[in-house]
Amino acid sequence: MKGNAYSISEMAAMFGLTRQTLIYYDRIGLFAPAHVNEEGYRLYEPTQIPFLRLICLMRDLGLELKEIKEVLRRPDPDSLVSCLAHQVERLDGEIDRLRAKRDGAHERLCFYEEVLYWKERLGVPHLRHYPDRYVVFEQFDDGAIDRRVLHTTLMRLLARMRDEGGASPFRGWGAMLRYDELEGDDPLAGAGTVAILPAGVDPSAFSGVRLLPEGIYLCCSRWGMPYDPQGAREFIGHAKSHGLRVLDDVCDLCLMDTVSYNEEHRVDFCCLQAPVAL
């Protein structure tokens, strides 16, 4: 300390800042030294401490430096109240966005836990209880159904979900095959893709929504394509042979798709599900 003035290093240390930070604050006109001596050293007066203290406080509250600079032009209570009320509103919005991202990450975590669950039970049909689930449905175009049709139909569905309600398919997607058509000449008649709506999303915001009602579902994981009716037919046959009555259409949910292909598997890992009465 030289007389009553503080050097830039002393001032920086007092606030836990670096010398480069104070030099930058000076360069942008936010906080300048009281004077610069003949040797070029920046010197700060004790009366400047409250100003830098306010700058650091506002910065810790997340304000941009240009906003702090504006506040310092008229640092009266009215200006501070207005500035901080706006910051609280902005932070509330950020919290809502972060909470939505956190919820989405949790939904996707649950999905991958479901993948592990079904990998351990590959090819073994069994009964499982599910709560109400809502899916958005998009019917396949007429004609032969292959990978191209599957993926383009799904992307059309996802675009609709995004436009109508801003939802993403964190809980997965797949195909829905009509139970009444599976044993007919055209087993894929009326079939289409589905995406499960995340928990907490209002289903009324979307068109083509179907409820998968709470109840007991016969389930079986397998390697195959979700538009292949043969797997669904065998699945229905297993249900009937065990005295189960299928109550509605069959969902073939895709758990691992093309991004997971390897030398052993060149098809999707799916899970057939249908509500049944015991």
N, C-alpha and C positions, 0 to 999 in steps of 0.2 A: 504494500500500500504506500503510495507516494502522497504524503500530506493527507488530505481528506479524500483523495481519489483512489479508485481501485483499478488495477491493471486488468486487461482482458482475461488473463488466466485466473486471477482472483475472482473476478465476477463470474466466470464460467464455473469455477469450482463451487462457488456459493450455491449455485442452482443445479449442480450436477449436469452441466452442459459441456460441450466441447468448445474450444476456441473457434473452430470452423463454423459452428452454429451461430455464434455471435457475429462473426464476420459476415455470414450469409444474411442474418437479420439486418445488419447495417446496409448491405448491398441492396436489399429490396425495400429499404425505407421503413422497416418495421420498428427497429430499435437501434439507434445510433449512439456512439459514445458522446459524452459531454464535450470532449475536445480531443484533438490529436496533437501531441507535443512535437517539437522540432525534430525529434528522432523518429517520428512516424508511429509512436506507440499510442494505442487507443486507451483513453482513460475515462472512467465512469464515476459520477458523483453518487453519494449515498442516497440522494433524493430520487435517483433513478431506480433504486431497488424495488419500490412498489410497482413500477410499470412493468419491469421484467417479471415480477411475481405474478401479476395479472396475466401477462402473456403466457407464462408456463401453466397457470391454472386453466385458462381457456383452451390451451393446446391439449391438456390432459383430458378435457371434456370432449375432445374430438373436433374442435372447430378448425377450419382451414386457416392458414396464415393470412390469406387475403381478407377473411372475415374478421379476424382479430385486429388486423390493421384498420379496418373500418370502424370497429368498436372503439379503438384507442383515439380516434379523431374526436369522439364525444362520449367518454366513458362515464356517463351519468346513469343512475338507476333505470330510467326509462329505456335507454338504449340496451342496457344489459338484460333487462327483462324481455324485451322484444327479441333479442338475439338468442337468448337461452330458451325461450319458449319455442322458437323455430327449431333449435337443436334438439330439444326433447321430442318434438313431433317427428323429426327426421330419424332419430334413434329408435323411436317406436316402430317406424316403418322398417328399419333395418332388423329389429328384433323379430318382427312378423315374418320378414323374408328368411331370416336365419332359422326361425322355428319351422317354417314350411320346408326348408332344405333338410333340417334335422328329421322331420317326420318322414320325408321322402327317403332319406338314408336308412331310417329304421324299417320302412316298408321293404326296401330292397334287401336289407339284411335278413329279414324274415323270409323273403323269397329264396335266398341262397341257403338258408338253413333248411328250407323245404326241399331244395335240390339234394342236399346231403341225406336228408331223411329218406327220400325215395331211391337214392342210389344204393342205400343199404338194404332196400327191399325190392330190388330189381326183379321183375317178373313174378312176384308173389302177390296175388290178389288178396285184399283184405278190406275190412270195413273201417271207416273212419268218420267221426262226427265233425261237421263243419257248421259254423254260424252262417247267418245270411251273408251272401256275397252278391254284388252287382257286377254284371259284365256289360260292355258295350259291344254290339254285334254289327258286323258288316258282311253282307252276303257275297259269296263268290259270283263272278260273272258266269253266264252260261258257257258251257263248253268244257273241254278237258282241263283238269286242275293239276298243275305242276308247281315246282318251286317258284317260278316266276310269278304265277298267279297268286300263290300264297303270300309272297313278300309284297307285291304291289297292292294287294287287297289290304294287307295289314297296314301298310303305310298310309293308305287312304283312310283307314279307320283311325290311326293315330293322329292324322292331321285334323280329323273331325273332333276328336277328343280335345286336342289343343285349342282349336278355334271355339268350340262350344263352352268348354269349362276350364281350360288351362290345365288339364290333368295329363300326367305321364303314366305309362304302364309299369310302375314300379313293382306291382304284384304279379306281373307276368301276362302272357298272352297265349293263344293257341287257336284251336278250331272247335266249332260246335257242329256236330253231326246230328241230323234229325232221326230220332229213334224210329219213327214210323216209316222212314225211307230206307233204313239200313239193310233190311232183308229183301228189298224190292230190286227191280231191274236197274234203277238209277240211285244207288245208295248215297250219292252226294247231292241229291236234289235238295235245295234249300239250305245247304251247308254254307258256312262262312267262317270268318275269323272272329275271335272275341279277345277283349282285353279286360282284365279284372280292374275295377275301380279301386284306388287306394282307400283305406279306412278314413272316414271323416269327410269324404267328398260327397257332395249332394248329387245323387243320381238324377234328380229331376232336371238338371242342367243339360243333360245329354239326350240325344235322340237314339233310338235303337237299343235302349237299355232293357236288359232282362235280369230278373232276380233268380239267383241260385239259392233256393230257400234253405233255411237251417234244417238239418236232418242228417241221416246216415247215408253215406256215399260208399258205393263199391269203388275201389281204386286199384289201379295196377300200373306200375311204371314199366317202360319198355323202350327199346331202341326202334325208331321208325319215324315216318313222316306223319304229321298230324292230320293230313288230308287223305291218308290211306285208309279206306274203309275196312280192309281185312282185319286189322287189329281190333277195330271197334266191334266187328261182327263176332270175332272169337271172344271178346270181352262180354258181349251180351249172352253168348252161348254159355259161358262160365256161370253168369248170374242165374240163368234159367236152370242149369243143371244142379244148382245148389238151392233151388226153391226160392230165389229172390225175384221180386217183381220190380222191374225197372219203371220208374215213375215219370221220367222226362228224358230230354235229349242228352246225348253223351258229349262231354267236353274232353278234348284231347289237348291238355295243356303242355306247351313246349317249355322244358326246363333248361335245356342246353341246345343251342342251334349251331349254325355253320361255324361260328367263331371258335367252337370247341371241337371241331372235327380233327381227327388224327388218323394214323395208319390203321387203327383197329376199327374205328367207327366213322362212317361217312354219311350218317343219317342223324336226325335229332334224337335227343333223349326226352321222352314225353311221359305224361301220366294221364291215363284214361280215368275219368270220374263220371259217375252217374248216380243220382239219388235212387234209393231202393227202399222197398218195404220188406220187412223180414217175414 
